[in-house]
Amino acid sequence: MLPFLKYEFLQNAFLTGIMVGLLAPVLGVFIVVRRQALIADALSHITLAGIAANLLLGKWSSFFAAANPIYMGMAFSVGGAIFIEQLRKVYKHYEELAIPIIMSAGIGLSVIFISMADGFNTDLFNYLFGSIIAVKRSDVWTVFAILVVVLLFVFFMYKELFVLSFDEEQGKLSGIRSNWILVAFMAITALVIAASMKIVGILLVSALMTLPVAASIRIAKGFKQAIWLSVLFGEISVISGMFLSYYLDLASGGTIVLCLVVILCLSIFYKKFTGSRKVGHL
Amino acid sequence: MNNNIESIAIRVDDLSFHYGDKNVLQHVTMEIKKGSFLGLVGPNGSGKSTLIKCILGLQKPQEGNVYLFGEKVNKFNDWDKVGYVSQKANSFNTAFPATAFEVVSMGLFGKVGLFRFLKASDKNKVWEALRSVNMDQYAHQNIGELSGGQQQRIFIARALVSDPELLILDEPTVGVDTESSDSFYKMLKELHRENNMTLVLVTHDVGVMTNYVTDVACLNKQIHFHGNTKEFEESSSENMSAFYGHHVHVLHHDHGHE
């Protein structure tokens, strides 16, 4: 076995990282083509509010002190996701307004909860920027459960998600009930964001959803290939980012994101030097 | 009227639609016969697209009803009988990473149903639809890499892949060069003749259209004229000037066919 993996906490981080490196880009493809790349940011900030709320409640209640804050984070994130879909209906002509509303509400709540809980501690710092030493075995199982749910959902709803991403009218004409599928998709996205934050951190989780996709749609032929390439880029970045993080003693979120940026630059150059045909604009 | 209900593809019954206090459609009543090729014309803002969306059940009118093949539109379930090429097909996200084949296969999703996958026979249908619009050699190109006219053919193929009995096209030639739009109209005419398909073509391109369609309807919030192409041409100059509010020459582009 790799020396890297002889400690349990590193095994936990590695397993979680591999799962997150698959999950975030798969959902990211649908999010990016629907032009909602910023939703991941909004949801990650509302997730932070959930985690801060759990830290605060933990001061008063031994139940919350013992609970893994990831669950409260997920509850806030899913709630925020459903709220975004509702806001998009209220502001039909300004759909993107839902994102800053949720994002600022999330930050506002987080700041208040954090200050009431007597400020920052290392735990919170780990959530913000990601840490490979903070992943527990229970986190691994939680992320595994999310992995199963998400893969089943995407596998069986692939057609519907594809049509709704490309053109919702056609979806309605095919008799697809778009509302519940989109709400379910947002809820699942919220779960994946909460699941990813231990590794990449709340501030950088949206990068793992969007940057692999930004790289893949430059070069992919077709939608399925865009998904496979996004996953490949996501996994390369997570694995190499975690190695770098461990050996250079850096925050894992930062190293993973920088690996993603390198891949993105390579794909842009690749397209520049090979693409002579007319290409779509990013 | 009841004795010929079998022969009516679309019936619009006293339909009115408004956004807020802005009237878009007022008391529109019309019947579109099976097997006809209707050109629906009208100036910008005349409510053409809204009427089409009401017919397809994508918009709900405040008053009136729409019947598709005799069934009220909100109860209608045979959506694979209906193909639709929207105006938006001209302005979709051209960077969307989907091949022409993937886009056309979307047209089968309603037929295939929830939790199911495309079978080999479905894939053959996609190839057939691509061949019918002469685009099979571009099947594995990304849709954004094709020209405007080629993209339009892909959207037609998507509408045709479920073998619809009714095909509705909303301004399909906007943004497509004249040569492509000519061959496009010829293709529609062939589809109409060979498959006995009912076609509704929304356009502001009055002149060219009359060479291809069997019936014409003029819409400007209300139906001002609905009849066959010959009647339309005989009455067109006075009709059109009243209709558009100024004098219009209907140009006849004769391309020497038939």
Interface residues (C-beta under 8 A of the other chain):
Chain A: V33 R35 F156 K159 E160 F162 V163 S165 F166 D167 E169 Q170 G171 K172 L173 S174 G175 I176 S216 I217 A220 K221 G222 F223 K224 Q225 A226 R277 K278 V279 G280 H281 L282
Chain B: L56 G57 L58 N77 W79 V82 Y84 S86 K88 F92 N93 T94 A95 F96 P97 A98 T99 F101 E102 V103 M106 G107 F109 G110 V112 L114 F115 F117 L118 H140 Q141 N142 G144 E145 R158
